[in-house]
Amino acid sequence: MNSKEIMETAVKAADNKHANNISVLNISEVSIMADYFVIMDASSQRQVDAIVQEVLDQMGKNNVDISHVEGKRDSKWVLIDLHDVIVHVFISEERGFYNLEKLWSDAPVVDVSNLVTENDI
């Protein structure tokens, strides 16, 4: 899978677990770190854990190498490093504090409205 397909799979997996405010930044032109940041939040710790597990499960089903997962069960921010795609799952209050979208405001936002069913992006 290429990085765009991995990003789309991560978005769909997160949406499947009702992630809130899914946002994708194309950071390929502003950083060598990755191609995409997938950012979302969840209303509860249980939901954060469910979203993270679903993303990991879908990556496993698609034979996507998971480089690293930062943050453990009950973390307020979990980062899933998929090499060219980095997934950030926040508890709602923490997302506002870190405000990655503002920090990376030079990166264009990717329209993922066609990938989600919740229409809460």
C-alpha positions as CSV (number, residue, x, y, z in Angstrom):
1,M,0.0,0.0,0.0
2,N,1.2,3.5,-0.7
3,S,1.0,6.3,1.9
4,K,-2.3,7.6,0.5
5,E,-3.9,4.2,0.8
6,I,-2.6,3.8,4.3
7,M,-3.9,7.2,5.3
8,E,-7.3,6.3,3.8
9,T,-7.4,3.0,5.6
10,A,-6.5,4.7,8.9
11,V,-9.3,7.3,8.4
12,K,-11.9,4.6,7.6
13,A,-10.8,2.6,10.7
14,A,-11.1,5.6,12.9
15,D,-14.5,6.5,11.5
16,N,-15.6,2.9,12.1
17,K,-15.1,3.5,15.8
18,H,-16.8,7.0,15.6
19,A,-13.7,9.1,16.0
20,N,-14.5,12.8,16.3
21,N,-13.2,15.6,14.1
22,I,-11.0,13.5,11.8
23,S,-8.5,15.8,10.1
24,V,-5.7,14.9,7.7
25,L,-2.7,17.1,6.9
26,N,-0.5,16.5,3.9
27,I,2.9,17.3,5.5
28,S,5.0,15.9,2.6
29,E,6.0,19.4,1.4
30,V,6.7,20.8,4.9
31,S,8.5,17.9,6.6
32,I,10.6,14.9,5.8
33,M,9.0,13.1,8.8
34,A,6.0,11.7,6.9
35,D,3.5,12.3,4.1
36,Y,0.4,12.5,6.2
37,F,-0.8,13.3,9.8
38,V,-4.1,11.8,10.6
39,I,-5.5,13.6,13.6
40,M,-8.7,12.8,15.6
41,D,-10.1,12.9,19.1
42,A,-12.4,10.8,21.2
43,S,-14.9,11.5,23.9
44,S,-13.6,8.9,26.3
45,Q,-10.6,6.9,27.1
46,R,-12.4,3.7,26.2
47,Q,-13.1,5.2,22.7
48,V,-9.4,6.2,22.3
49,D,-8.4,2.7,23.0
50,A,-11.0,1.3,20.6
51,I,-9.9,3.6,17.8
52,V,-6.2,2.7,18.3
53,Q,-7.0,-1.0,18.3
54,E,-9.1,-0.7,15.1
55,V,-6.4,1.2,13.3
56,L,-3.8,-1.4,14.3
57,D,-6.1,-4.2,13.3
58,Q,-6.8,-2.8,9.9
59,M,-3.1,-2.1,9.3
60,G,-2.4,-5.8,10.3
61,K,-5.0,-7.0,7.9
62,N,-3.4,-5.0,5.1
63,N,0.1,-6.1,6.0
64,V,1.2,-2.5,6.8
65,D,4.3,-2.3,8.9
66,I,3.7,-0.6,12.2
67,S,6.9,1.2,13.1
68,H,6.0,2.2,16.6
69,V,3.1,3.0,18.9
70,E,3.7,5.8,21.5
71,G,1.3,6.0,24.4
72,K,-0.2,3.1,26.2
73,R,-3.6,2.0,27.2
74,D,-5.2,4.9,29.1
75,S,-3.0,7.5,27.5
76,K,-4.5,10.9,26.6
77,W,-2.6,10.9,23.3
78,V,-1.6,7.9,21.3
79,L,0.6,8.2,18.3
80,I,0.8,5.4,15.7
81,D,3.8,5.6,13.4
82,L,3.1,3.9,10.1
83,H,6.3,5.3,8.5
84,D,4.8,7.7,6.0
85,V,1.6,8.1,7.9
86,I,1.4,9.2,11.5
87,V,-1.9,8.8,13.3
88,H,-2.7,10.9,16.4
89,V,-5.6,9.9,18.6
90,F,-6.3,12.3,21.4
91,I,-8.8,12.5,24.2
92,S,-10.9,15.6,23.3
93,E,-9.4,17.9,25.9
94,E,-5.8,17.1,25.0
95,R,-6.3,17.8,21.3
96,G,-7.1,21.4,21.9
97,F,-4.1,21.8,24.1
98,Y,-1.6,20.5,21.6
99,N,-3.4,21.9,18.5
100,L,-1.4,20.1,15.9
101,E,-3.4,21.7,13.1
102,K,-2.1,25.1,14.1
103,L,1.4,23.9,14.7
104,W,1.5,22.4,11.2
105,S,-0.6,25.2,9.6
106,D,1.7,25.3,6.5
107,A,0.5,21.8,5.6
108,P,-2.5,21.6,3.3
109,V,-5.6,19.9,4.8
110,V,-6.7,16.8,2.8
111,D,-10.5,16.5,2.2
112,V,-11.5,13.1,3.6
113,S,-15.3,13.7,3.7
114,N,-15.8,11.0,1.1
115,L,-14.1,8.5,3.5
116,V,-16.2,9.1,6.6
117,T,-19.8,8.3,7.4
118,E,-20.1,10.4,10.5
119,N,-19.7,13.7,8.6
120,D,-18.1,15.2,11.7
121,I,-14.7,16.1,10.2
